[in-house]
């Protein structure tokens, strides 16, 4: 078997560049997690201590569990979401290019081009409303469909409620 290094070198270089981008992204996510923890902790902890909905200890049982969810889930969710969205986007683009004209669905390619031609702020507004709509229905279904409930039940497993427990979520559910 012959190894063609001239073919392999660009693949290795691309993988190395991708790993460097992932490391930078991980560092940025880590900084965001620390910033959010400090911000929400400084804003909401005093409110919960001064005006509690019901009396409970601040360092309650399973506090560490919720802290781990808060710190680790952003990495897992962002990585999973990026992979999933990249796969869906690539797959749909290839399917539209390959099969839409043959099936008489040429309008899909035109719709795709029209969406790409929109200003970014319009795309962001559309993405916001579509995402909110989808999150609402996914949440509703996660209470009614048994296999979705098994993932969503992690969020409802808390005995005490505070700002940190709101981040208790199964990472697969969030993706």
C-alpha positions as CSV (number, residue, x, y, z in Angstrom):
1,X,0.0,0.0,0.0
2,X,1.4,3.4,-1.0
3,X,0.8,6.4,1.2
4,X,0.4,9.6,-0.8
5,X,1.7,12.3,1.6
6,X,0.9,15.0,-1.0
7,X,-2.8,14.1,-0.6
8,X,-2.6,13.5,3.2
9,X,-0.8,16.8,4.0
10,X,-3.7,19.1,3.2
11,X,-6.1,16.9,5.2
12,X,-3.8,17.0,8.2
13,X,-3.3,20.7,7.9
14,X,-7.1,21.3,7.7
15,X,-7.7,19.0,10.7
16,X,-5.0,20.9,12.6
17,X,-6.6,24.3,11.7
18,X,-10.0,22.9,12.7
19,X,-8.7,21.7,16.1
20,X,-7.2,25.2,16.7
21,X,-10.5,26.8,15.9
22,X,-12.3,24.4,18.3
23,X,-9.8,25.3,21.0
24,X,-10.3,29.0,20.5
25,X,-14.1,28.5,20.5
26,X,-13.8,26.4,23.7
27,X,-11.9,29.2,25.4
28,X,-14.5,31.7,24.3
29,X,-17.3,29.6,25.6
30,X,-15.4,29.1,28.9
31,X,-15.1,32.9,29.3
32,X,-18.8,33.3,28.5
33,X,-19.8,30.6,31.1
34,X,-17.7,32.4,33.8
35,X,-19.1,35.8,32.8
36,X,-22.7,34.5,32.9
37,X,-22.2,32.8,36.2
38,X,-20.8,36.0,37.8
39,X,-23.6,38.1,36.2
40,X,-26.5,35.9,37.1
41,X,-25.0,35.1,40.5
42,X,-24.6,38.8,41.4
43,X,-28.0,39.7,40.0
44,X,-30.2,36.9,41.2
45,X,-28.6,35.5,44.3
46,X,-29.3,38.6,46.4
47,X,-32.9,38.6,45.2
48,X,-33.4,35.0,46.1
49,X,-31.9,35.5,49.6
50,X,-33.8,38.8,50.3
51,X,-37.2,37.8,48.7
52,X,-37.4,34.0,48.5
53,X,-40.4,32.3,47.0
54,X,-40.0,29.7,49.7
55,X,-37.4,29.3,52.4
56,X,-34.5,27.0,51.4
57,X,-30.8,26.9,52.0
58,X,-28.6,28.6,49.5
59,X,-26.0,25.8,49.2
60,X,-28.7,23.2,48.9
61,X,-28.4,19.5,48.1
62,X,-27.4,18.9,44.5
63,X,-26.0,22.5,44.1
64,X,-22.8,21.0,42.7
65,X,-24.9,19.0,40.1
66,X,-26.5,22.2,38.9
67,X,-23.2,24.0,38.8
68,X,-21.8,21.2,36.7
69,X,-24.8,21.5,34.3
70,X,-24.2,25.2,34.1
71,X,-20.5,24.9,33.4
72,X,-20.4,21.8,31.1
73,X,-23.6,21.9,29.1
74,X,-22.7,25.0,27.0
75,X,-19.7,23.1,25.6
76,X,-21.7,20.0,24.8
77,X,-24.7,21.9,23.5
78,X,-22.6,24.2,21.2
79,X,-20.5,21.3,19.8
80,X,-23.6,19.1,19.2
81,X,-25.6,21.9,17.7
82,X,-22.8,23.0,15.4
83,X,-22.4,19.4,14.1
84,X,-26.1,18.9,13.8
85,X,-26.8,22.2,12.0
86,X,-23.8,21.8,9.7
87,X,-25.0,18.3,8.7
88,X,-28.5,19.4,8.2
89,X,-27.5,22.5,6.2
90,X,-25.1,20.5,4.0
91,X,-27.5,17.6,3.5
92,X,-30.4,19.9,2.5
93,X,-28.3,21.9,0.2
94,X,-27.1,18.7,-1.6
95,X,-30.6,17.3,-1.7
96,X,-32.0,20.5,-3.1
97,X,-29.3,20.8,-5.7
98,X,-29.5,17.1,-6.7
99,X,-33.2,16.3,-6.7
100,X,-35.3,19.5,-6.7
101,X,-35.2,20.1,-10.4
102,X,-35.9,16.5,-11.3
103,X,-38.9,16.4,-8.9
104,X,-40.3,19.7,-10.1
105,X,-39.3,21.5,-6.9
106,X,-37.1,24.1,-8.5
107,X,-38.8,26.7,-6.4
108,X,-36.8,25.3,-3.4
109,X,-33.5,26.4,-4.9
110,X,-35.1,29.8,-5.7
111,X,-36.4,30.1,-2.1
112,X,-33.0,29.2,-0.8
113,X,-31.3,31.9,-3.0
114,X,-33.9,34.5,-1.9
115,X,-33.3,33.7,1.8
116,X,-29.6,34.1,1.3
117,X,-30.0,37.4,-0.5
118,X,-31.9,38.9,2.5
119,X,-30.1,41.4,4.8
120,X,-28.6,39.6,7.8
121,X,-30.8,41.5,10.3
122,X,-33.9,40.2,8.5
123,X,-32.5,36.7,8.6
124,X,-31.9,37.1,12.4
125,X,-35.4,38.2,13.0
126,X,-36.8,35.3,11.0
127,X,-34.4,32.9,12.8
128,X,-35.6,34.3,16.2
129,X,-39.3,33.7,15.5
130,X,-38.8,30.3,13.9
131,X,-36.6,29.2,16.8
132,X,-39.1,30.4,19.4
133,X,-41.9,28.7,17.6
134,X,-40.0,25.4,17.4
135,X,-38.8,25.6,21.0
136,X,-42.4,26.0,22.2
137,X,-43.6,22.9,20.3
138,X,-40.5,20.8,21.2
139,X,-41.1,21.7,24.8
140,X,-44.8,20.8,24.6
141,X,-43.9,17.5,22.9
142,X,-41.2,16.7,25.5
143,X,-44.0,16.6,28.1
144,X,-46.1,14.2,26.0
145,X,-43.8,11.9,24.1
146,X,-42.2,9.3,26.4
147,X,-38.7,9.2,24.9
148,X,-38.5,13.0,24.8
149,X,-39.8,13.1,28.4
150,X,-36.9,10.9,29.6
151,X,-34.5,13.6,28.4
152,X,-36.6,16.5,29.6
153,X,-37.2,15.0,33.0
154,X,-33.7,16.0,34.0
155,X,-34.9,19.6,34.0
156,X,-37.8,18.7,36.3
157,X,-35.8,16.6,38.7
158,X,-34.9,19.4,41.1
159,X,-36.2,19.4,44.6
160,X,-35.4,23.1,45.2
161,X,-35.7,25.9,42.7
162,X,-33.4,28.8,42.1
163,X,-31.6,30.5,39.2
164,X,-28.9,27.8,38.9
165,X,-31.3,24.9,38.8
166,X,-32.9,26.4,35.7
167,X,-29.8,25.4,33.8
168,X,-30.2,21.7,34.7
169,X,-30.8,20.2,31.3
170,X,-29.9,17.0,29.5
171,X,-27.4,18.1,26.8
172,X,-29.0,15.9,24.1
173,X,-32.4,17.6,24.7
174,X,-30.8,21.1,24.2
175,X,-29.3,20.1,20.9
